[in-house]
Amino acid sequence: MTPDLSIVVPLYNEASGIETFHRRLCGCAGQVAAARGLRVEIVYVDDGSRDDTAVRAAQMPTLGVDVQVVALSRNFGKEAALMAGLDHARGDALLFMDGDGQHPPEMIETFVSLWRDEGYDVAYAVKADRLDEPTSRRLFVKSFYRLLNFGASTRIPEDAADFRLLSPRAVAALRRLPERNRFFKGLSNWIGFRQVAVPYRPDVRRFGNSSWSFWRLLGLSMEGLTSFSPAPLRIAAMAGAGLAGAALLYGFWITMEWLFWGIPVPGYPSLMVSIMVIGGMQLLVMGVMGEYVARILSEIKARPVYFVASHVLHPASPPASGE
């Protein structure tokens, strides 16, 4: 029998907390399964962890739910891990959540209720606020979403997390999308259907340290922008048009000064500034175009998004006494 709901959990260096998280997740998933008569599976995707996360995940008890453990051959990135989970999940509906314990498993019941009782196809978690984050990070996130949604036909909700449930028809639509450079937050919003935001507050991370440094966040942001939004190209075009307009007005003004007031035309300083501004603008536009060309090249090569090093499936077993 195939599951009704698959819970996809990407993992990266979570060996210290995976067992505690697994018991908590199985407890919440088991309660929902028993209350609603659902068959649930958990799909752990180890994204090339440097510790023994994959080994520990494969050795954990099932505790009443089916468990798959998919170990990738190296670290391909979170988006690739989510895609691997999407490919290997057997359930009709899918729920994506992080394995660091900050996405509370207790919210699974809320998501399932919105899907089964109220007919929503996509229920996604949205941070209630970012008061616990540094000001610099809050400004970075706000700027990113402003840029991402600039001129977009489908807006991506600000502060939306990957923590979300997709109904069977939403999952089918997501699987039909052919691109390989994926931004799941954007794609799950782009497919449409009935969607609802669910406010939440992330739990405190109890084990390990976050692997999301500023540069990794910046890389993910660039991947999201270039694979989902044309905003950088539009802004570069607008900046180029603005620079050309300013140069035209400046040229007209200095010509009028020379003709009517006899003021000599400025020499090398203005010329050097003009060359540097124009040259910098050209390099910026070339860099933005290069990012898009790189994405196009990646799509044309059609290399696999990930490789699986090992894959195990543990059928459900009844929870032990006292669990």
C-alpha positions in Angstrom: 0.0 0.0 0.0 1.3 3.4 -0.9 1.2 6.1 1.8 -1.3 8.9 1.8 1.2 11.5 3.1 5.0 11.6 2.6 7.0 13.9 4.9 10.2 14.9 3.2 13.1 16.0 5.5 16.4 17.1 4.0 19.4 16.6 6.4 22.9 18.0 6.5 25.2 17.3 9.4 22.4 16.6 11.8 23.8 13.5 13.5 23.7 14.9 17.0 20.0 15.6 16.9 18.5 13.3 14.4 17.4 10.6 16.9 15.6 13.1 19.1 14.0 14.8 16.1 13.0 11.4 14.7 11.1 10.3 17.8 9.3 13.7 18.0 8.4 13.5 14.3 7.2 9.9 14.4 5.1 10.7 17.5 3.3 13.6 15.8 3.0 11.8 12.5 1.7 8.7 14.2 -1.0 10.6 16.0 -2.2 12.3 12.8 -2.2 8.9 11.0 -4.2 7.2 13.7 -6.7 10.0 14.1 -7.4 10.4 10.4 -6.8 6.8 9.2 -3.8 7.9 7.0 -0.8 5.9 6.0 2.3 8.1 6.5 5.9 7.8 5.5 9.0 9.8 6.3 11.6 10.4 3.6 15.0 11.5 5.0 17.3 12.9 2.3 20.9 13.2 3.5 22.6 15.9 1.4 26.2 14.6 1.6 26.7 15.1 5.3 30.3 15.1 6.6 29.2 13.3 9.8 27.3 10.0 10.1 23.8 11.4 9.7 22.9 9.0 6.9 24.1 6.0 9.0 22.2 7.0 12.1 19.0 7.8 10.1 19.2 4.3 8.5 19.4 2.6 11.9 16.5 4.4 13.6 13.3 2.5 14.5 10.3 3.2 12.3 7.9 3.8 15.3 4.7 3.1 13.4 5.5 4.9 10.1 7.4 3.9 6.9 10.8 5.4 6.7 13.0 6.0 3.7 16.6 7.2 3.9 18.0 8.5 0.7 21.8 9.4 0.9 23.1 11.6 -1.9 26.6 11.0 -3.2 27.8 14.5 -2.2 26.4 17.9 -1.0 24.3 19.1 -3.9 22.4 21.8 -2.0 19.0 22.0 -0.3 17.0 22.5 -3.5 18.5 19.3 -5.0 17.7 17.4 -1.7 14.1 18.6 -1.9 13.9 17.4 -5.5 15.4 14.0 -4.4 12.7 13.8 -1.8 10.0 14.7 -4.3 11.3 12.0 -6.7 11.4 9.2 -4.0 8.3 10.1 -2.0 5.5 7.5 -2.6 2.7 9.4 -0.9 -0.1 11.2 -2.6 0.4 14.4 -0.6 3.8 15.8 0.5 4.9 17.8 3.4 8.4 19.4 3.4 10.2 20.4 6.6 13.7 20.9 7.9 15.5 18.3 10.0 17.1 20.7 12.4 14.1 20.7 14.8 13.2 24.3 14.1 10.1 23.4 12.1 7.7 22.1 14.9 6.3 18.7 13.9 3.2 19.5 16.0 2.1 21.7 13.1 1.5 18.6 10.9 -2.0 18.3 12.3 -2.7 21.9 11.3 -1.5 21.4 7.7 -3.4 18.1 7.3 -6.6 19.8 8.6 -6.3 22.6 6.1 -5.8 20.0 3.4 -8.4 17.4 4.3 -11.0 19.5 6.0 -10.8 22.9 4.3 -9.7 21.9 0.8 -6.5 23.9 0.6 -3.9 22.6 -1.9 -0.8 24.4 -0.5 -0.5 25.3 3.2 2.8 27.0 3.9 4.4 28.3 7.1 5.3 32.0 7.4 7.4 33.4 10.2 5.3 35.5 12.6 8.2 37.9 12.9 12.0 38.2 12.7 12.6 40.0 16.0 15.1 37.3 17.1 17.3 37.9 14.0 20.0 40.6 13.5 18.9 43.8 11.8 21.3 43.1 8.9 19.7 39.8 8.2 16.2 41.2 8.3 17.2 44.0 5.9 18.8 41.4 3.6 15.7 39.2 3.6 13.3 42.1 3.0 15.5 43.4 0.1 15.7 39.9 -1.4 11.9 39.5 -1.5 11.4 43.1 -2.8 13.8 42.3 -5.7 12.3 38.8 -6.3 8.8 40.1 -6.6 9.7 43.2 -8.6 7.5 43.0 -11.7 6.6 39.4 -11.0 3.3 38.0 -12.2 3.1 35.7 -9.2 4.3 37.1 -5.9 6.2 34.9 -3.4 5.0 35.6 0.1 7.7 37.3 2.3 9.1 35.1 5.1 7.5 32.0 3.7 9.4 28.8 4.7 10.0 25.5 2.9 7.8 24.1 5.7 4.7 23.4 3.7 2.1 20.7 2.7 1.0 20.1 -0.9 -2.1 18.2 -1.9 -2.0 15.4 -4.4 -2.9 17.6 -7.3 -0.4 20.3 -6.3 2.3 17.5 -6.1 1.3 16.3 -9.5 1.6 19.8 -10.9 5.0 20.3 -9.2 6.3 17.1 -10.7 5.3 18.2 -14.2 7.7 21.2 -14.1 10.7 20.3 -16.3 13.4 22.7 -15.1 16.3 21.5 -13.2 17.4 24.7 -11.4 14.6 24.9 -8.9 13.4 27.3 -6.3 10.8 25.4 -4.4 9.3 28.3 -2.6 8.7 30.0 -5.9 7.5 27.0 -7.8 5.0 25.8 -5.2 3.5 29.3 -5.3 3.6 29.6 -9.1 1.5 26.4 -9.6 -1.5 28.2 -8.1 -4.5 26.3 -6.6 -5.9 27.2 -3.2 -3.1 28.4 -0.9 -3.0 29.6 2.7 -0.3 31.0 5.0 0.1 29.6 8.5 2.0 31.8 11.0 4.5 30.1 13.1 7.6 30.7 15.3 10.6 28.5 14.7 11.7 26.4 17.6 15.2 27.0 19.1 17.8 24.8 17.5 18.9 22.4 20.3 21.6 20.4 18.5 24.4 21.3 16.1 25.0 24.6 14.3 23.3 26.1 11.3 25.3 25.6 8.1 23.7 28.7 6.5 26.5 31.2 6.4 26.1 34.6 4.7 27.7 33.4 1.5 25.5 30.3 1.3 22.4 32.4 1.8 23.7 34.8 -0.9 24.3 31.9 -3.2 20.8 30.5 -2.6 19.4 34.0 -3.2 21.2 34.3 -6.5 19.9 30.8 -7.5 16.4 31.8 -6.6 16.6 35.1 -8.5 18.1 33.7 -11.7 16.0 30.6 -11.8 12.7 32.2 -11.0 12.7 35.9 -11.6 13.7 38.3 -14.4 14.0 41.2 -12.0 17.8 41.6 -12.1 17.7 41.9 -15.9 14.9 44.5 -15.8 16.6 46.5 -13.1 19.9 46.5 -15.1 18.0 47.6 -18.2 16.3 50.4 -16.2 19.7 51.5 -14.7 21.2 51.6 -18.2 18.4 53.7 -19.5 18.6 56.0 -16.6 22.4 56.4 -17.0 22.0 57.1 -20.7 19.3 59.7 -20.0 21.5 61.4 -17.4 24.4 61.5 -19.8 22.2 63.0 -22.5 21.0 65.7 -20.1 24.5 66.4 -18.9 25.8 66.7 -22.5 23.0 69.1 -23.4 23.6 71.2 -20.3 27.4 71.7 -20.8 26.7 72.5 -24.5 24.3 75.3 -23.4 26.9 76.6 -20.9 29.5 76.8 -23.7 27.2 78.4 -26.2 25.4 81.0 -24.1 27.7 81.7 -21.1 31.1 80.9 -22.5 31.9 78.4 -19.8 34.6 76.0 -21.0 33.8 72.3 -21.3 35.2 70.3 -18.3 38.2 68.2 -19.3 39.7 65.0 -18.0 38.0 64.7 -14.6 34.5 64.5 -16.0 35.7 62.3 -18.9 37.3 59.8 -16.5 34.2 59.8 -14.2 31.9 59.1 -17.2 34.1 56.3 -18.5 34.3 54.6 -15.0 30.5 54.9 -14.5 29.7 53.5 -18.0 32.3 50.8 -17.7 31.1 49.8 -14.3 27.5 49.6 -15.5 28.5 47.5 -18.5 30.4 45.0 -16.2 27.4 44.8 -13.9 25.0 44.1 -16.7 27.4 41.5 -18.2 27.7 39.8 -14.8 23.9 39.6 -14.4 23.6 38.2 -17.9 26.3 35.8 -17.2 24.4 34.3 -14.3 21.4 33.7 -16.5 23.6 32.2 -19.3 25.1 29.9 -16.7 21.6 28.7 -15.7 20.7 28.2 -19.4 23.9 26.2 -19.9 23.1 24.0 -16.9 19.6 23.3 -18.4 21.1 22.5 -21.8 23.7 20.1 -20.4 20.8 18.3 -18.6 23.1 16.7 -16.1 21.4 14.9 -13.3 20.5 17.2 -10.4 21.8 14.6 -7.8 23.2 11.1 -7.5 22.0 8.6 -4.9 24.7 6.8 -2.9 22.4 4.6 -1.0 18.6 4.1 -0.5 16.9 2.1 2.2 13.2 1.6 2.9 12.0 0.4 6.3 8.3 -0.6 6.5 6.4 0.6 9.5 6.5 -1.4 12.7 4.4 -0.8 15.8 5.9 1.5 18.4 7.5 -0.2 21.3 5.8 -0.1 24.7 6.3 3.2 26.4 7.1 5.2 23.2 
